């Protein structure tokens, strides 16, 4: 199954299949049919909501959706974390709603990063029902009092934060149509935002590109890893669908590492300098992760990629061990194995089985270019849309 996922992923990012392996070319007709069926289902679903045959739930506090158009590597969850902290600094206690897909790695990472802060995290596929439970337990801030919190001039004066929920953030919310939202942020993977331009499973798109018209803010992620020409091409594509949309840029900045045997340990990035490193990941944008490790000054970098959200099993650990052993022979030094936080949070225990090697977890932080402008744009847009709709 893992091999099939890799093949489908390779097809999704290949525009011309004439020179592809036989297996790839044999799957294209089936994936094309499946993609057409998916497209039809999308249109029917949107029509059901458009004509109110399916109900949209309106929550009593502002709802911010952070989503994407293509699978994996778009920086959604780091952006959710960033917005949560921005709201807290503004005196608002947010509730994050996440579906908890594939072992809940994203929810676990958010819980660890936001521990001790007045941020609540609700996990469940039915976001409306999850929100209702939290709103019943904690209550919500009176909407008439929220204007001062969204006014940037008042942020520095916020000293105490009520337990009551003041805003809701939808993690991976763009395709979650059952909840009305007041602000739609779309994250785009700058390394390859559209793939081959087709809908899943033939391509990586979860919606047609025309969905960009619904977005209020666009953020191009991994901006530090792409050329200026590629960035201009992405901007032109976005503005072709919505000329007036504000476009911002983000990147992941490595901060430190910790040992899988002790999540509270703190290992400096300099430990990787000149070392042999095996990058192991099951994320949407492994290229960005590997490039981050290369930029630490590692002497020799090898990689072992699994499909996004893959749950490591005993046979995968053996594969990691064999790859590390091969790297050890090539470099004449014992390699360090580095994984991402999502890989760690998916199953912290299984990585401890690699006890003959040092296994470290890379911790990175989202940074936004022109952050002050982003913050003010988000808060102004949120306040304006919320008060118009309420």
N, C-alpha and C positions, 0 to 999 in steps of 0.2 A: 504493500500500500504506500509506503514511504517513497519507493522508487517511482510509482505512478504519479504521486503528487509532484515530485521533482520534474517529471516529464511534462506535466500539464503546466507547471510554472514556466518552464523553458519555452513552451509553445506560446504562452500568453505574452511573452516579451520578444517574440520573433515575428517580424512583419511578412517575410517571404519564406515559404517552407520548401521551396524547390530543392534546396541543398540540405535539408534536414534529414536526420536518420529515418530509416523506414518506419520505426515504431511511432515517431512523431507524426509522420505523414499519414499513417494509417488511422491515427486518432482524430485528425482534424475534421473529417466529415461528421463524426459522432459529436464532437465538441461544438461544431457549427450548429447542428440540430438542437443540442441542449441550450446553446446560447440564444437561439431563436425562441425556444419555448420560455426561457427565462425572461426575455424581452416582452413577450406577450403577457406573461404573468405580472410583470411590473406595470404595464399599461392598465391591465384590469384592476390591479390593486389601487393605483392612483385614482382611477375613475371612481371606484367605490368610495374613496375618501372625498373626492371632489363633489360628488352628488349626495354626500352625507349618508350613504348606505352603510358605511363603517364610521363609528363615532371617534371624534378626536376629543381628548380630554384636555381641559384648560385648568391649570393649577393656579393657586391663589398668589403665587410669588413669581418673579421673573425666571424664565427658563432659558438657559444658554446651551445650545447644541454644539458640540465639537465633533465633527465627522470627517469623512473622506469619500472620494469617488472610486478609489482603487484599493485593492487589498494590501495591507502591511507596509510598515516603514514610513508612515506619514507623520509620526510625532503626535498622534492624538492624545495619548495618555499623559505624556509630559506636559502638553498644553493644558489639559484638564487640571493637573497639579499646579501649574503656574497660575491659572485663573482662580483656583481655590485660594491660593495664598494672597492674590491681589484682592479678592473679596474680603478675606479676613483682615487685611490691612485697612480696608475701608469700613470695618466695623460690622461686616455681614457674615453670618454663619451659614456656609453653603452645605447643601446635600448633593453628593455625587451619586448618580444612578448609573450603574454598569451592569452588563448582563452576566459577567463572570464566566466568559467563554473559556473552554479548554483548561479547566483546573483553576480558573480565577487568578492567573498570574498577574494581570494588570491591577486587579483589586488589591491583591496582597502587596504589590509594590507601592500603591497609593497609601495603603494603611501604614506601611513602614515609614514612608517619607513624611506623612502628615500626622504621625503619632504625637499626641500632646497638643495638637491644634484643635480649635473648635470647628472641625470639619467632620461631617457624618458621611458614611459610605453605605449605600444600599445596593445589594447584589440580587439580581433576578431578571429573568427575561421579560416579565410583565412590569415595565417601569412605572406605569400608572398605579398599579396595586402596591408596589414597593414604596412609592412616594406617599400614598395614602396612609400606609402604616407609620411612616416616620412623621408625617404631619399630625397624625392623631396622637402620637407619643410626645412630640416636642412642641407642637403648635407652630404657627408661622407669624412672622412680623407683620404688623399692620401695613398694607401697601402704601397708605398715605404718609407713612413716616420714612419710606425708603429713599425719597428724593435726596435728602441730605447725605445719605451714604453714597449715592452715585455721583454726587457733586464732588469733583476732585479737590475743591478747596476745603472740604470738610474732612478729608481723609486723615490728616495729621491729628485731628482732634478726637478721633475715635479711640476710646480708652478701654471700655468694657464691651464685651460682646454677649448678647443674649443667647441663651440656649435655643431660642426659637429660630426656625429656619427662615432665612431671608432671601435665598436664591437657590435654584436647582441647576446642576450641570449634567447634561447628558453625555456620557462617554460613548463615542461611536453612535451618535444620534441622528446622523443625516438621513438614514433610511428608516428610522423609527418614526413612522408617521402617526401613530396613535396618540402622541403627545404634542400639543401645540407648543411652539417655542417663540421666544421674543427676539432671539438673536441666533443667527446661523453662521458658524465659523467652519470653513472648509480647509482642511490641511492637505497639502499636496507634496508628494515625495519628489523633490527636485531632481533626483538621480534618474528617475524614469516615471513621470507622472501618469502617462496614458498607456504604456505598454504598446501593444499592437493596435489599440484603439477599439477593441471589441469587448462586448460584455462577457462576464463569466459564464461558463468556464473556458470559452475559447480565448478570452482576454482577461485582463485584471479588473475591468471596470464593473463596479456594482450598480452603476446607473449611467445613462448616456451623458455626454458632456454638457448637454443643454441644462442639466441640473445645476450648473454653475450660476444660472440666473437666480436661483433661490438663495444663494449665499449673500450674507451681509459683509463678511470679511474673508479674504483669502490669505493663507499663509503658506509660502513656499519653504519647505523644510529641507535641511541639508544644503543650505545655500553656499556653504563654504567648500563644498565638494563638487560644484558644477562650474562650467565656464560662463562668462558673461553672455556669450551668444545663446547658450542654452537657456539662460535665465530670461533673456529678451524673448525667446520663442515661447516660453511658458507664459510670460506676461501677456504677449500678444494673443495667445489662445484664450486666456481668461477674459481679457477685455473684449475679445470678439463676441463673447456671450453676454458680458455685462460691463459696459464701458466705465461706469462710475465706481466700480467696487474698489475699496481700499486694499492694496496688496502689501503684505509685510513678509519678512524673511526670518527664518530661525535656523538654529543649528544645535547639535548636541556637543557639549564641551566636557571631556573626561575630567573628573575631579580627583578620584582616588579609587583604590581597590580594597576589598576585604576577603579574608580567607573563608571558604565554604564551611570550614569547621567552627568558625567563630564570626558570626555576623556583626559583632561589635568591634572587631579588629579594624585597624586602619593602616593600609599599606600604601606608601607613596607610589606615584606613577613612575618615579625614577627607578624602581625595582625592575622595570621591564627594559630599561636602557641596555642595549647590546645583548640582551637575552634572547634565547630561542623561545618562541611563543606559538602555541597551537590555539587558534581561535575556534571555539565551538559555539554554535548558535542555532536556534530554531526560531528565528524572527523574520519579519517581513523584509528587512533591508540589511542583509548580512554584509553587503559591500561597505556600507557606512561604518559598521562596527569594525571590520577588518582595517579600514583606512584609519580609524581612530587609534588602533593599536600600533599601526605602522608609524603614525605621527609621534608616538611616545619615544621613538628612537630604538625600538626593538631591533636586534641584529638579524634575526631570521624569523619570518612569519609564515606559518602554514595555516590552512583553514579547513574546517569540517562543517559543512552546512546541512541542516535538516529543514524540513518544511515548517512554515510558520505555526507556532503553538504545538509543535510535536512534543509528545510526552516521552521522555527518555525511558528506555527499558534496559534490562541487563545486557542484551545484545548490542545496544548502542554504546554502553560503557565499554564493552570489549572492543568495539570499533575505535573508540577514542583512545583506548590503551594501545592498540596496534599502531594507530597513526602517530601517537606520541613516541612510541618506540622507534618507528621509522625516522622521525624527525631527529631523535637522539643520535641515531647512527650517522645521519647526514651532517649534523652540526657539531658532533663530538661534544655535546653538552646536554645535560638533562633539561628538557623543555618545561616551561611553565604553561599550564592550561588556563586559558581565560575564557569566561562565559559572561553573558549579559545578565542583568538583574532579572529580566523576565524568565530566563532559563533557570536561574536559581530559585525564584519564587514558585515556579511550576512544580518543582519537587526538590527541596533542599537536601533531602537525605541521599538520593541516588548518586549525586555527584561526590559524596563522601566516600563512595566505593573506590574512587581513583586514589586510594591512599598512598600509592607509591609515587605520586606526583603532587606537586603544589598546584592547587586549583584555586584561582582567584576570580572574584566577581568585579566587573568594571561598573563603577557608579558614575553616571554622567548627569549633566544639568542642562535643561533647555535654556538657550539664550536667544533673545529676540533683538534683531537689529532695529534701532530707533525705538527703544522700549517705551520711552515716555510718550511718544506719539501713539504707539499701539495702545497703551493703557488708557489714554484720554479718549481715543477713538472708540474703544470698547465700551467705556463707561458712558460716554455721551450717547452712543447708539443704543445701548441697553436702556438708559433712562428714557430716551425719546420714544422708542418702540413700546416700552412697557406702559408708559402713561397714555399713549395714544390708544393702546388696545384695552386698557382697563377703565 
